[in-house]
Amino acid sequence: MAVIDFTKENMEKCQCLRCPVQDTSECVKTKLENLKNLNPDILPDAQDFPGVYCANGCAYCEDLNREKECQCPTCGIWEDYGLGNATPSFKYCQNGKVDEYEIFEEDKYLEEGGNEELEKDTFER
C-alpha cells in the first residue's frame, strides 16, 4: 500500500489553504501567521500546517466551516495519487487521512502497460 507523505512538495500542491472550508477559520489564520516565523528550509510539524490532511489526518482546527464545498478534487495531490479511488476520497480535514488506495496502484500499473490477466492476484482489494 502506498502512502502520501507530508513533504514540502505536497505542501505546495495542497489546495487546503485556498479551500472555502478553511477561509474563515481564526485557527488556520493563526497557524499561517506562525508559519511565517519558521525557517522555510525546515518542514513544520503536521499539526502546525493547516493542510495536507490526506496525509496527516483530520484538521486540528475546530472552527472550520465544513458546510462549504470541499476542494480536494481540485488538488494536485488528489490527482497525482488518484485519490478518487481512495478511502476516504475527499473531505480529509473532516474524514481523516487516506487509508488505502490500492485501486490507484493497480490502475497506474495497467496504464503503464501491465498485464491485467497475469497480475490479478498481485493487488489487494
C-alpha positions, 0 to 999 in steps of 0.5 A: 500500500502506498502512502502520501507523505507530508513533504514540502512538495505536497505542501505546495500542491495542497489546495487546503489553504485556498479551500472555502472550508478553511477561509474563515477559520481564526485557527488556520489564520493563526497557524499561517501567521506562525508559519511565517516565523519558521525557517522555510528550509525546515518542514513544520510539524503536521499539526502546525500546517493547516493542510495536507490532511490526506496525509496527516489526518483530520484538521486540528482546527475546530472552527472550520466551516465544513458546510462549504464545498470541499476542494480536494478534487481540485488538488494536485495531490488528489490527482497525482495519487488518484485519490478518487479511488481512495478511502476516504476520497475527499473531505480529509480535514473532516474524514481523516487521512487516506487509508488505502488506495490500492485501486490507484496502484493497480490502475497506474500499473495497467496504464503503464502497460501491465498485464491485467490477466497475469497480475490479478492476484498481485493487488489487494482489494 
